[in-house]
Amino acid sequence: MTTQFNRLDLNLLRVFDAVMEERSVLRAGQRICLSQSAVSHALARLRDMLGDELFVRTASGMQPTARALAMAPLIREAWKSLETAIGLPGFEPDTSARRFTIAVSDFVTMVMAPDLVRLLTQEAPFVDLVIRPDCRIDLTEQIDLGLIDAAIGTFPDVPARFRSNSLFAYDDVLIAHSSRKLGRLSLEALSGLSIAVVSLHGKHEGLVNGFVSERGLARRSEMYDRTALEQAFAGPQRGPRIAIFLSHCLALPALLEDTELAAIVPRPLARSLARIHPLSTYELPYNTSLVDVGVLWHERNTNDAPQQWLRGMLGRATGALRASPARFPSSIMERLSSSRSCQSHLRGVVA
C-alpha cells in the first residue's frame, strides 16, 4: 500500500472528489475543466489502484460504493488541507491577536506612532505592537533571526537579502524656545549660536558621514546634516558651536527652555515638538540634504500576508509626513519631487 501511495497521482483524488460531489462524469468534468473521457480514464486508473469499482453507473447517476463513501470525507478534508497549505494564507487584522515588533528611533516614533496606534485601534484592536530602539541592538542580526518584523530608518545601502521601501522624506530646520526672537537666520547669526544635535550613537568614532555600519547594513545615526553645516562654514566664517550631542530627542524641549541653546532637527520632529512645547521653527540659511526614511524587512517576508499588512499600516501612518507643497520652500519641493519620482508606487508596494 505504501508503494501504491508513493505512486499516487493527486489529480486522481481531485477527479474522485468531483464525481462524488456531482454523481456525474459529465458534470464532474465540467467542474474541474476536464473532458468526459479524461474523467473516465482517471476513474479507471484509481479503480485499478484500489481494487474497487468506487462508482456504479445507474439510471439516477454514478452511485458510490461502500469503499467510496468511506473515502469521500477523508479525501475532502485532505484536499482542503492541501489547498490551504499551497495557497497564500490570508490575514484578518480585525480578529488577529498577532504581535509585531518594529525597530524605530525615538524621532520616528514621535512623529509616526500616534497615527499608527490610532489605525491599529480602529482596524486591528487585538494586534500588539512592540517598538524597540533601533540604536541599542544589532539590527541586522535581529532581522535575520526574525526577532524584528521591520525596521524604520535611513538605509543607504541594503544587503541583498533585505528589501526596503520609502515612507517619507525630510530636511533640517532650527528650533529654539519661543521666548527667543531670532528672526530670519543668516550664516552670521547662526554662527553665534550654541547648538544641540541628536546623534543616536553619540559622538561615535565609527560614524562615517553620519552613518554607522553593522554586518553590511549602514544606517543614519546623526539626525542633522553635518556635511551641509560644515560646507556652509567652509570659508573664514566660524560655524556655530555644537555644544551638546544627544543620543535621543526627548530631552530637547527641556534643554531649550532655560538656556541659550538652539537645536538643528528634522523638520517633522520640529512640527511635533512645537505642537506641545513653546518652540519656534526657523529655516536654516543653507540647504540641507533631503533624507529619505524607509521601512526595511527581510526578503523572506515580502509575500507574507501579515507582514504585507504591517508595511501597509506603516505607509498609512506616515501619510501626513509626506508633506504638501505649502510646507516646504520651493527649492526643497524640487528635490522632494525628484526624490519621489521613483517612489510613486509607495502605497501599492508597502500595502
C-alpha positions in Angstrom: 0.0 0.0 0.0 2.9 2.4 0.8 4.4 1.8 -2.7 1.0 2.5 -4.3 0.6 5.7 -2.3 4.0 6.9 -3.3 3.0 6.5 -7.0 -0.5 8.1 -6.5 -1.3 11.0 -8.8 -3.1 13.6 -6.7 -5.2 14.6 -9.7 -7.0 11.2 -9.4 -8.2 12.3 -6.0 -9.4 15.6 -7.4 -11.4 13.7 -10.0 -12.8 11.3 -7.3 -13.9 14.3 -5.2 -15.6 15.9 -8.2 -17.5 12.8 -9.2 -18.5 12.2 -5.6 -20.0 15.7 -5.4 -21.7 15.7 -8.9 -22.6 12.0 -9.2 -22.0 12.5 -12.9 -18.9 12.0 -15.1 -20.0 14.8 -17.4 -20.7 17.4 -14.7 -17.6 16.4 -12.8 -15.5 17.1 -15.9 -17.1 20.5 -16.4 -16.5 21.3 -12.8 -12.7 20.6 -13.0 -12.3 21.5 -16.7 -11.6 18.0 -18.0 -13.2 16.1 -20.8 -15.6 13.3 -20.1 -13.2 10.8 -21.4 -10.3 12.2 -19.2 -12.6 11.8 -16.1 -13.5 8.2 -17.1 -9.8 7.4 -17.7 -8.8 8.8 -14.3 -11.5 6.8 -12.5 -10.3 3.6 -14.3 -6.7 4.2 -13.0 -8.0 4.8 -9.5 -10.2 1.7 -9.6 -7.2 -0.4 -10.7 -5.0 1.0 -7.9 -7.6 0.5 -5.2 -9.2 -2.7 -6.4 -12.7 -1.3 -6.1 -15.3 -0.1 -8.5 -15.8 3.1 -6.5 -18.8 4.2 -8.6 -21.5 2.2 -10.3 -23.4 3.7 -13.2 -27.2 3.7 -12.6 -30.2 5.5 -14.1 -30.0 8.1 -11.4 -26.3 8.8 -11.9 -23.0 7.5 -10.5 -23.6 5.8 -7.2 -20.6 5.4 -4.8 -19.7 2.0 -3.4 -19.2 1.5 0.3 -15.4 2.0 -0.1 -16.0 5.3 -1.9 -18.4 6.5 0.8 -15.8 5.7 3.4 -13.0 7.5 1.5 -15.0 10.6 0.5 -14.9 12.7 3.7 -11.3 11.9 4.3 -10.3 12.9 0.8 -12.4 16.1 1.0 -10.6 17.2 4.2 -7.3 16.3 2.8 -7.9 18.3 -0.3 -9.0 21.3 1.7 -5.8 21.0 3.7 -3.7 20.9 0.5 -5.4 24.0 -0.8 -4.7 25.8 2.4 -1.1 24.7 2.5 -0.4 25.7 -1.1 -2.5 28.9 -1.2 -1.2 32.1 0.3 -2.6 32.5 3.8 -4.8 35.4 4.4 -4.7 37.8 7.3 -7.7 39.2 9.2 -6.5 42.2 11.2 -9.8 42.8 12.9 -9.6 39.4 14.7 -5.9 38.7 14.8 -4.0 38.7 18.1 -0.6 38.8 16.3 2.3 40.7 17.9 4.6 42.7 15.6 8.0 44.1 16.6 9.5 47.1 14.8 12.8 48.9 15.4 12.4 52.7 15.3 14.3 55.7 16.5 12.6 57.9 19.1 12.3 60.7 16.4 10.3 58.5 14.0 8.4 57.0 16.9 7.3 60.5 18.0 6.1 61.6 14.5 4.6 58.3 13.4 3.4 56.4 16.5 0.2 58.4 17.3 -1.2 57.8 13.8 -0.1 54.2 13.8 -1.7 53.5 17.2 -4.9 55.2 16.0 -5.1 53.0 12.9 -4.4 49.8 15.0 -7.1 50.7 17.5 -9.6 51.2 14.7 -8.8 48.3 12.4 -6.8 45.8 14.5 -7.8 46.1 18.1 -6.2 42.9 19.2 -2.9 43.3 17.5 0.0 44.1 19.8 3.0 46.3 18.8 6.5 46.2 20.3 8.6 49.3 19.4 12.3 48.8 20.1 15.0 51.4 19.8 17.0 50.9 16.6 20.3 52.1 18.1 20.6 49.7 21.0 20.6 46.4 19.1 22.5 44.6 16.3 19.7 45.4 13.8 21.0 43.1 11.0 21.1 40.1 13.3 17.7 40.8 14.8 16.1 40.9 11.3 17.9 37.8 10.2 16.7 35.9 13.2 13.1 37.0 12.7 13.0 38.9 16.1 12.2 42.1 14.3 9.5 42.3 11.6 10.5 45.6 10.2 12.9 48.5 10.9 12.4 52.1 10.0 15.3 54.5 9.3 17.6 55.7 6.6 19.5 52.9 4.9 21.7 54.0 2.0 23.0 50.5 1.2 20.7 47.5 1.7 22.2 43.9 1.7 20.7 41.7 -1.0 18.7 39.6 1.5 16.8 42.7 2.7 14.1 44.8 1.0 13.2 48.4 1.6 10.7 51.0 0.5 10.4 54.7 1.1 7.9 56.1 3.7 8.7 59.9 3.8 11.5 62.4 3.4 12.6 65.4 5.4 15.1 68.2 5.6 16.5 70.1 8.6 15.4 73.2 10.5 16.4 75.0 13.6 14.3 75.2 16.7 14.6 77.5 19.8 12.4 78.4 22.7 9.6 80.8 21.7 10.8 83.4 24.1 13.8 84.0 21.8 13.2 86.1 18.7 15.9 85.0 16.3 14.2 86.5 13.2 15.4 85.5 9.7 18.6 83.5 10.2 21.8 84.4 8.3 25.0 82.5 8.4 26.4 85.2 10.7 23.5 84.9 13.1 23.7 81.1 13.1 27.5 81.2 13.7 26.9 82.9 17.1 24.6 80.2 18.4 25.3 77.2 20.6 23.6 74.2 19.1 22.3 70.9 20.3 22.1 68.0 17.8 20.9 64.4 18.0 23.3 61.5 17.2 21.7 58.2 18.0 25.1 56.6 18.8 26.5 59.7 20.4 29.7 61.2 19.1 30.7 57.8 17.8 34.2 57.3 16.3 32.8 54.7 13.9 30.5 57.1 12.2 31.2 57.8 8.5 29.4 60.8 7.2 26.8 60.4 9.9 26.2 56.7 9.3 27.0 53.7 11.3 27.5 50.3 9.7 27.0 46.8 11.2 27.2 43.5 9.3 26.9 45.2 5.9 23.9 47.4 6.8 24.6 51.1 7.0 22.0 53.3 8.8 21.9 57.0 9.5 22.8 57.9 13.1 23.2 61.7 13.1 19.8 63.4 13.0 21.2 66.5 11.3 23.1 67.1 8.0 26.6 67.6 9.4 28.2 67.8 5.9 25.9 70.6 4.8 26.6 72.5 8.0 30.4 72.2 7.6 30.2 73.2 3.9 28.2 76.3 4.8 31.0 77.4 7.0 33.9 76.1 4.9 35.2 79.7 4.5 36.6 82.1 7.1 33.2 82.4 8.8 33.3 80.5 12.1 30.5 78.0 12.4 28.1 77.6 15.4 29.4 75.7 18.4 28.0 72.2 18.7 27.6 72.3 22.4 25.6 69.1 23.1 25.4 65.7 21.3 22.2 63.9 22.4 21.5 60.2 21.8 17.8 60.9 21.8 15.4 63.8 21.1 13.2 63.6 24.2 15.3 66.0 26.3 15.4 68.8 23.7 12.4 70.8 24.9 13.7 70.9 28.5 17.2 71.9 27.3 15.9 74.7 25.1 13.6 76.1 27.8 16.1 77.8 30.2 19.3 78.0 28.2 20.7 79.9 25.2 20.7 76.6 23.2 19.1 76.1 19.8 18.8 72.8 18.0 19.1 71.5 14.5 16.5 68.8 14.0 14.4 67.1 11.3 11.5 69.2 10.1 8.8 66.6 11.1 10.3 66.5 14.6 10.2 70.3 14.9 6.5 70.3 14.0 5.7 67.6 16.5 7.6 69.2 19.4 6.2 72.7 18.6 2.6 71.3 19.0 3.2 70.6 22.7 6.1 72.9 23.7 6.7 76.6 23.3 9.2 76.3 20.5 9.7 78.3 17.3 11.0 77.0 14.0 13.5 78.7 11.7 14.6 78.0 8.2 18.4 77.4 8.1 20.4 79.8 5.9 21.8 76.9 3.9 20.3 73.9 2.0 20.3 70.5 3.8 20.0 67.2 2.0 16.6 65.6 1.7 16.7 62.5 3.9 14.7 59.5 2.9 13.1 57.4 5.7 12.2 53.9 4.7 10.9 50.6 6.0 13.3 47.6 5.9 12.4 43.9 6.1 13.9 40.5 5.2 13.2 39.3 1.7 11.6 36.1 3.0 8.7 38.2 4.4 8.0 40.0 1.2 4.9 37.9 0.3 3.8 37.1 3.8 0.3 38.4 4.3 0.6 39.7 7.9 3.9 41.4 7.0 2.4 43.0 4.0 -0.4 44.3 6.1 2.1 45.7 8.6 4.1 47.6 5.9 0.8 48.9 4.6 -0.1 50.3 8.0 3.3 51.9 8.3 2.8 53.5 5.0 -0.6 54.9 6.0 0.7 56.0 9.4 3.3 58.2 7.7 1.0 59.6 5.1 0.8 63.0 6.9 4.6 63.2 6.8 4.6 63.1 3.0 4.2 66.9 3.2 2.1 69.1 0.9 3.9 71.7 -1.3 2.9 74.6 1.1 5.1 73.1 3.9 8.4 73.2 2.0 10.3 76.0 0.4 10.3 75.7 -3.4 13.9 74.5 -3.5 13.1 71.7 -1.1 10.0 70.8 -3.1 12.0 70.5 -6.3 14.3 68.0 -4.5 11.4 66.2 -3.0 9.6 65.9 -6.3 12.8 64.5 -7.9 13.2 62.0 -5.0 9.6 60.8 -5.3 9.7 60.3 -9.0 11.0 56.8 -8.3 8.7 56.3 -5.3 5.3 56.9 -6.8 4.5 53.2 -6.3 4.8 53.6 -2.5 1.2 52.8 -1.4 1.0 49.8 -3.7 4.2 48.2 -2.6 4.0 48.7 1.1 0.4 47.6 1.2 
